[in-house]
């Protein structure tokens, strides 16, 4: 099994506007105040609504900003504030890149076959990748991964059986795992019927939380939230990231973009640590980039 190197980025992967620190340095994120309206009558009713949103998902492009903070191998807290570019083409193509003065600080992406997360800064110098079908079964192993962003863009994974409960202002959909422990929750506003929070659980414990806010008005471009907060919770550490999207618009990719480098996994030349996701949900270090087959 992978052993975290000194920068502690294995599970944390504190990129795209992240925060890495010991538990307790920041309080758990809380959903914003919401209006209270009568809830839906059944889980099927709200699932039908979410499926209709999913069916209307459009390709998109966006710029934006984010914040990066992490503890490096020197045991000091580092901070950067890159700009970001995002491209998304359903059902599985995703691209996110963060830059500071032309220097790449993160690249995250996926296509039909593979996913990848690259953190070039010398304090980190790590690269994670693997097969998409493995990632679907192991989402909580990498708290910042393309499948999360596909859901943020509206491609909600609604497979399985769901139960309905209620909290003030929210209809809460919960899906349990094979041992009848909750593994995922959607919090849907009782008034606006938009997802405001998604929780991913491992063995019944929340390990990833996503807060979504500032949705556009219907008819004004892709229905993607402009403010995205992702928090990862681990026994030893806590990580969070905030992204602010700007100039979100429909993306009309060319054939060259669809088949070119934009959605192709980059080779990990120059990285000190390269990890590949196994079928058993373990990130195994394959060595430095020079040793990758």
The 8 nearest C-alpha neighbors of each residue, nearest first, counted from 0:
[[1, 283, 281, 2, 282, 284, 280, 3],
 [0, 2, 283, 282, 284, 3, 281, 274],
 [1, 3, 4, 0, 9, 284, 283, 282],
 [4, 2, 7, 9, 1, 5, 8, 6],
 [3, 5, 7, 6, 2, 8, 9, 72],
 [6, 4, 72, 7, 3, 71, 74, 73],
 [5, 7, 71, 72, 8, 4, 70, 123],
 [8, 6, 3, 5, 4, 9, 11, 10],
 [7, 9, 12, 11, 6, 10, 13, 3],
 [10, 8, 3, 11, 7, 12, 4, 141],
 [9, 11, 141, 8, 12, 140, 142, 7],
 [10, 12, 8, 13, 9, 238, 142, 7],
 [11, 13, 8, 14, 10, 9, 143, 142],
 [14, 12, 17, 11, 18, 19, 69, 238],
 [13, 15, 17, 16, 12, 67, 105, 240],
 [16, 14, 17, 65, 67, 240, 66, 105],
 [66, 15, 17, 67, 65, 240, 241, 14],
 [240, 16, 18, 67, 13, 239, 14, 68],
 [17, 19, 68, 239, 238, 69, 240, 13],
 [20, 18, 238, 69, 237, 13, 68, 70],
 [21, 19, 237, 236, 24, 22, 18, 238],
 [20, 22, 236, 24, 237, 23, 235, 19],
 [23, 21, 236, 237, 24, 20, 235, 25],
 [22, 24, 25, 21, 26, 237, 20, 27],
 [23, 25, 22, 21, 20, 26, 237, 19],
 [26, 24, 23, 27, 22, 237, 20, 28],
 [25, 27, 23, 28, 24, 22, 29, 237],
 [28, 26, 29, 25, 230, 23, 232, 237],
 [29, 27, 26, 30, 230, 210, 208, 228],
 [28, 30, 31, 27, 210, 26, 32, 196],
 [31, 29, 210, 32, 28, 196, 195, 33],
 [30, 32, 33, 29, 195, 212, 210, 28],
 [33, 31, 30, 34, 168, 29, 167, 35],
 [34, 32, 168, 31, 35, 188, 169, 167],
 [35, 33, 168, 190, 36, 32, 189, 188],
 [34, 36, 168, 189, 33, 190, 167, 37],
 [35, 37, 189, 190, 38, 34, 168, 188],
 [38, 36, 189, 39, 35, 190, 168, 40],
 [39, 37, 189, 170, 36, 40, 169, 165],
 [40, 38, 41, 44, 45, 37, 170, 189],
 [39, 41, 38, 44, 42, 43, 45, 163],
 [42, 40, 43, 44, 39, 163, 45, 162],
 [41, 43, 163, 44, 45, 162, 46, 161],
 [44, 42, 46, 41, 45, 47, 161, 40],
 [45, 43, 47, 41, 42, 46, 48, 39],
 [44, 46, 48, 47, 42, 43, 49, 39],
 [47, 45, 43, 49, 48, 44, 50, 42],
 [46, 48, 50, 44, 45, 49, 43, 51],
 [47, 49, 45, 51, 46, 50, 44, 52],
 [50, 48, 52, 46, 51, 47, 53, 45],
 [49, 51, 53, 47, 52, 48, 46, 54],
 [50, 52, 54, 48, 49, 53, 47, 55],
 [53, 51, 49, 55, 50, 54, 48, 56],
 [52, 54, 50, 154, 55, 56, 51, 153],
 [53, 55, 51, 52, 56, 50, 154, 49],
 [54, 56, 52, 53, 57, 51, 153, 50],
 [57, 55, 53, 54, 153, 52, 58, 154],
 [58, 56, 221, 59, 55, 249, 89, 88],
 [59, 57, 88, 250, 87, 249, 89, 56],
 [60, 58, 250, 249, 87, 248, 86, 57],
 [59, 61, 86, 250, 85, 248, 247, 249],
 [62, 60, 247, 85, 246, 84, 245, 244],
 [61, 63, 84, 245, 83, 244, 246, 85],
 [64, 62, 244, 245, 83, 243, 82, 61],
 [63, 65, 82, 243, 83, 242, 81, 244],
 [64, 66, 16, 242, 80, 81, 241, 15],
 [16, 65, 67, 80, 17, 79, 15, 81],
 [66, 68, 16, 17, 79, 78, 80, 14],
 [69, 67, 78, 18, 77, 17, 19, 79],
 [70, 68, 19, 77, 76, 18, 71, 13],
 [69, 71, 76, 75, 74, 6, 77, 19],
 [72, 70, 6, 73, 122, 74, 75, 69],
 [71, 73, 6, 5, 74, 122, 70, 75],
 [72, 74, 71, 75, 70, 6, 5, 122],
 [75, 73, 72, 71, 70, 76, 6, 5],
 [76, 74, 70, 73, 71, 77, 72, 69],
 [75, 77, 70, 69, 71, 68, 78, 74],
 [78, 76, 69, 68, 70, 75, 71, 79],
 [79, 77, 68, 67, 69, 76, 80, 66],
 [78, 80, 67, 66, 81, 68, 77, 16],
 [79, 81, 66, 67, 65, 82, 16, 78],
 [82, 80, 99, 98, 97, 65, 79, 64],
 [81, 83, 64, 98, 97, 63, 65, 99],
 [84, 82, 97, 63, 96, 64, 62, 81],
 [83, 85, 62, 96, 95, 61, 97, 63],
 [86, 84, 95, 61, 60, 94, 62, 83],
 [85, 87, 60, 94, 59, 93, 95, 61],
 [88, 86, 93, 59, 58, 92, 94, 60],
 [87, 89, 58, 92, 90, 93, 91, 59],
 [90, 88, 91, 92, 58, 87, 57, 56],
 [89, 91, 88, 92, 154, 149, 111, 87],
 [92, 90, 89, 110, 111, 93, 109, 88],
 [91, 93, 110, 88, 109, 87, 89, 262],
 [94, 92, 87, 108, 109, 86, 91, 88],
 [93, 95, 108, 86, 85, 107, 87, 262],
 [96, 94, 85, 107, 106, 84, 108, 86],
 [95, 97, 106, 84, 83, 105, 107, 98],
 [96, 98, 83, 105, 104, 81, 82, 103],
 [99, 97, 103, 81, 102, 82, 104, 101],
 [98, 100, 81, 102, 101, 103, 82, 104],
 [101, 99, 102, 98, 81, 103, 82, 97],
 [100, 102, 99, 98, 103, 97, 104, 81],
 [101, 103, 99, 98, 100, 104, 97, 120],
 [102, 104, 98, 97, 105, 101, 99, 119],
 [105, 103, 97, 98, 119, 120, 118, 102],
 [106, 104, 118, 97, 96, 117, 103, 119],
 [105, 107, 96, 117, 95, 116, 97, 108],
 [108, 106, 116, 95, 115, 94, 117, 96],
 [107, 109, 94, 93, 115, 114, 145, 95],
 [110, 108, 114, 93, 92, 113, 145, 115],
 [109, 111, 92, 91, 112, 113, 262, 114],
 [110, 112, 91, 113, 92, 109, 131, 90],
 [111, 113, 131, 110, 130, 114, 109, 132],
 [114, 112, 130, 131, 109, 110, 129, 111],
 [113, 115, 109, 128, 108, 129, 131, 130],
 [116, 114, 128, 108, 127, 107, 109, 117],
 [115, 117, 107, 127, 106, 126, 128, 108],
 [116, 118, 126, 106, 105, 125, 119, 107],
 [119, 117, 105, 125, 124, 120, 104, 126],
 [118, 120, 124, 104, 117, 121, 105, 125],
 [121, 119, 122, 123, 124, 118, 104, 103],
 [120, 122, 124, 123, 119, 118, 270, 271],
 [121, 123, 71, 120, 72, 124, 6, 73],
 [122, 124, 121, 120, 125, 6, 118, 119],
 [125, 123, 119, 270, 121, 271, 120, 118],
 [126, 124, 272, 118, 123, 270, 273, 271],
 [125, 127, 117, 273, 116, 274, 118, 272],
 [128, 126, 274, 116, 115, 275, 273, 117],
 [129, 127, 115, 275, 114, 116, 276, 274],
 [128, 130, 276, 275, 113, 114, 131, 115],
 [129, 131, 113, 133, 132, 112, 114, 134],
 [130, 132, 113, 134, 133, 112, 114, 135],
 [131, 133, 135, 134, 130, 136, 112, 113],
 [134, 132, 131, 130, 136, 135, 278, 137],
 [135, 133, 137, 131, 136, 132, 138, 130],
 [136, 134, 132, 133, 137, 138, 131, 146],
 [135, 137, 134, 133, 138, 132, 280, 278],
 [138, 136, 134, 280, 135, 139, 140, 133],
 [139, 137, 134, 140, 135, 136, 141, 142],
 [138, 140, 141, 137, 142, 206, 201, 199],
 [141, 139, 138, 137, 142, 10, 280, 281],
 [142, 140, 10, 139, 143, 144, 138, 11],
 [141, 143, 139, 231, 144, 207, 140, 10],
 [144, 142, 141, 12, 145, 147, 11, 14],
 [143, 145, 146, 147, 141, 142, 148, 116],
 [146, 144, 148, 147, 108, 109, 149, 93],
 [145, 147, 149, 148, 144, 150, 135, 138],
 [148, 146, 150, 145, 149, 144, 151, 143],
 [147, 149, 151, 145, 150, 146, 152, 144],
 [148, 150, 146, 152, 151, 147, 154, 145],
 [151, 149, 154, 155, 153, 152, 148, 147],
 [150, 152, 148, 153, 149, 147, 223, 154],
 [151, 153, 149, 150, 223, 154, 148, 56],
 [154, 152, 150, 151, 53, 155, 56, 149],
 [155, 153, 150, 53, 149, 152, 156, 56],
 [156, 154, 150, 153, 157, 53, 149, 49],
 [155, 157, 158, 154, 150, 159, 153, 149],
 [158, 156, 155, 159, 46, 50, 161, 49],
 [159, 157, 156, 160, 161, 174, 155, 46],
 [158, 160, 157, 161, 174, 175, 156, 176],
 [159, 161, 174, 158, 162, 175, 157, 173],
 [162, 160, 174, 173, 172, 159, 42, 163],
 [161, 163, 173, 172, 42, 174, 164, 160],
 [164, 162, 172, 42, 171, 173, 41, 161],
 [165, 163, 171, 170, 172, 162, 166, 173],
 [166, 164, 170, 171, 169, 167, 163, 38],
 [165, 167, 169, 168, 170, 164, 171, 186],
 [166, 168, 169, 35, 165, 33, 170, 34],
 [167, 169, 35, 189, 33, 34, 188, 166],
 [170, 168, 188, 166, 189, 187, 167, 186],
 [169, 171, 165, 187, 186, 189, 38, 164],
 [172, 170, 186, 164, 165, 185, 163, 169],
 [171, 173, 163, 185, 184, 162, 161, 186],
 [174, 172, 184, 162, 161, 183, 171, 181],
 [173, 175, 161, 183, 181, 182, 160, 184],
 [176, 174, 181, 180, 179, 182, 173, 177],
 [175, 177, 179, 180, 178, 182, 181, 174],
 [176, 178, 179, 175, 180, 182, 181, 174],
 [177, 179, 176, 180, 175, 202, 181, 203],
 [180, 178, 175, 176, 177, 181, 174, 182],
 [179, 181, 175, 203, 176, 178, 182, 202],
 [182, 180, 175, 203, 174, 183, 176, 173],
 [183, 181, 200, 175, 176, 199, 174, 201],
 [182, 184, 199, 174, 198, 200, 173, 181],
 [185, 183, 173, 198, 172, 197, 186, 174],
 [184, 186, 197, 172, 171, 196, 187, 194],
 [187, 185, 171, 196, 194, 169, 195, 170],
 [188, 186, 194, 170, 169, 193, 192, 195],
 [187, 189, 169, 192, 190, 193, 191, 168],
 [188, 190, 169, 36, 38, 168, 192, 170],
 [189, 191, 36, 188, 192, 34, 35, 168],
 [190, 192, 193, 188, 189, 187, 34, 194],
 [193, 191, 188, 187, 189, 190, 194, 48],
 [194, 192, 187, 191, 188, 195, 189, 190],
 [193, 195, 187, 186, 196, 188, 185, 192],
 [196, 194, 211, 210, 186, 187, 193, 212],
 [195, 197, 210, 186, 209, 194, 211, 185],
 [198, 196, 185, 209, 184, 208, 186, 210],
 [197, 199, 208, 184, 183, 207, 205, 200],
 [200, 198, 183, 207, 205, 182, 206, 208],
 [201, 199, 205, 182, 204, 206, 203, 183],
 [200, 202, 204, 203, 182, 205, 206, 139],
 [203, 201, 204, 200, 180, 182, 181, 176],
 [202, 204, 180, 181, 201, 200, 182, 205],
 [205, 203, 200, 201, 202, 206, 181, 182],
 [204, 206, 200, 199, 207, 198, 201, 203],
 [205, 207, 232, 200, 231, 199, 204, 201],
 [208, 206, 231, 199, 230, 198, 205, 232],
 [207, 209, 198, 230, 229, 197, 199, 231],
 [208, 210, 229, 197, 196, 228, 230, 198],
 [211, 209, 196, 228, 195, 227, 229, 30],
 [212, 210, 195, 227, 224, 196, 226, 209],
 [211, 213, 226, 224, 214, 195, 225, 227],
 [214, 212, 225, 224, 226, 215, 211, 223],
 [213, 215, 224, 212, 223, 225, 222, 216],
 [216, 214, 222, 219, 217, 213, 224, 223],
 [215, 217, 219, 218, 214, 222, 220, 213],
 [218, 216, 219, 215, 222, 220, 221, 214],
 [217, 219, 220, 216, 221, 215, 222, 55],
 [220, 218, 217, 216, 215, 221, 222, 248],
 [219, 221, 248, 218, 222, 249, 247, 215],
 [220, 222, 223, 57, 249, 248, 59, 219],
 [223, 221, 215, 214, 220, 224, 217, 153],
 [222, 224, 152, 221, 214, 225, 151, 215],
 [225, 223, 214, 213, 212, 226, 211, 222],
 [224, 226, 244, 213, 243, 214, 223, 212],
 [227, 225, 243, 212, 224, 213, 242, 211],
 [228, 226, 211, 242, 241, 210, 229, 225],
 [227, 229, 241, 210, 209, 240, 242, 230],
 [230, 228, 209, 240, 239, 208, 210, 241],
 [231, 229, 239, 208, 207, 238, 209, 240],
 [230, 232, 207, 238, 206, 142, 237, 239],
 [231, 233, 206, 237, 207, 230, 238, 236],
 [234, 232, 236, 235, 237, 206, 231, 10],
 [235, 233, 236, 232, 22, 237, 21, 206],
 [236, 234, 233, 22, 21, 237, 232, 20],
 [237, 235, 21, 22, 233, 20, 234, 232],
 [236, 238, 232, 22, 20, 19, 233, 231],
 [239, 237, 19, 18, 231, 230, 11, 13],
 [240, 238, 230, 18, 17, 229, 231, 19],
 [17, 239, 241, 16, 229, 228, 18, 230],
 [240, 242, 228, 16, 227, 65, 229, 66],
 [243, 241, 65, 227, 226, 64, 16, 244],
 [242, 244, 226, 64, 63, 225, 65, 245],
 [245, 243, 63, 225, 62, 242, 61, 226],
 [244, 246, 63, 62, 247, 61, 243, 225],
 [247, 245, 61, 62, 248, 244, 63, 60],
 [248, 246, 61, 245, 60, 244, 59, 62],
 [249, 247, 60, 59, 220, 246, 250, 61],
 [248, 250, 59, 58, 60, 221, 220, 251],
 [251, 249, 59, 58, 60, 252, 248, 86],
 [250, 252, 249, 253, 58, 59, 60, 88],
 [253, 251, 256, 250, 257, 254, 255, 88],
 [252, 254, 256, 255, 257, 251, 258, 250],
 [253, 255, 257, 256, 258, 252, 259, 251],
 [254, 256, 258, 253, 259, 257, 252, 260],
 [257, 255, 259, 253, 254, 258, 252, 261],
 [258, 256, 254, 255, 259, 253, 252, 262],
 [259, 257, 255, 256, 254, 260, 262, 263],
 [260, 258, 256, 255, 261, 257, 263, 262],
 [259, 261, 263, 262, 258, 256, 264, 265],
 [262, 260, 259, 263, 256, 94, 257, 258],
 [261, 263, 260, 110, 92, 94, 109, 264],
 [264, 262, 260, 261, 265, 259, 110, 109],
 [263, 265, 266, 115, 262, 114, 113, 109],
 [266, 264, 263, 267, 260, 115, 268, 117],
 [265, 267, 268, 264, 288, 269, 263, 126],
 [268, 266, 288, 270, 269, 265, 126, 273],
 [269, 267, 288, 270, 266, 289, 287, 265],
 [268, 270, 288, 267, 271, 289, 287, 124],
 [271, 269, 124, 288, 272, 125, 268, 267],
 [270, 272, 287, 124, 125, 288, 269, 273],
 [273, 271, 125, 287, 270, 286, 126, 124],
 [272, 274, 126, 284, 285, 286, 287, 125],
 [275, 273, 284, 127, 283, 282, 285, 126],
 [274, 276, 128, 282, 129, 283, 127, 277],
 [277, 275, 282, 129, 281, 280, 283, 128],
 [276, 278, 279, 281, 280, 282, 275, 283],
 [277, 279, 280, 133, 276, 281, 136, 137],
 [278, 280, 277, 281, 276, 133, 137, 282],
 [281, 279, 277, 137, 278, 276, 282, 140],
 [282, 280, 277, 276, 279, 283, 0, 1],
 [283, 281, 276, 275, 1, 274, 277, 284],
 [284, 282, 1, 274, 275, 0, 281, 285],
 [283, 285, 274, 286, 273, 1, 275, 282],
 [284, 286, 273, 274, 283, 291, 287, 275],
 [287, 285, 284, 290, 273, 272, 288, 291],
 [286, 288, 271, 272, 289, 290, 273, 270],
 [287, 289, 268, 290, 291, 270, 267, 269],
 [288, 290, 287, 291, 268, 269, 286, 292],
 [291, 289, 288, 287, 286, 292, 285, 273],
 [290, 292, 288, 289, 285, 286, 287, 273],
 [291, 290, 289, 285, 288, 286, 287, 266]]
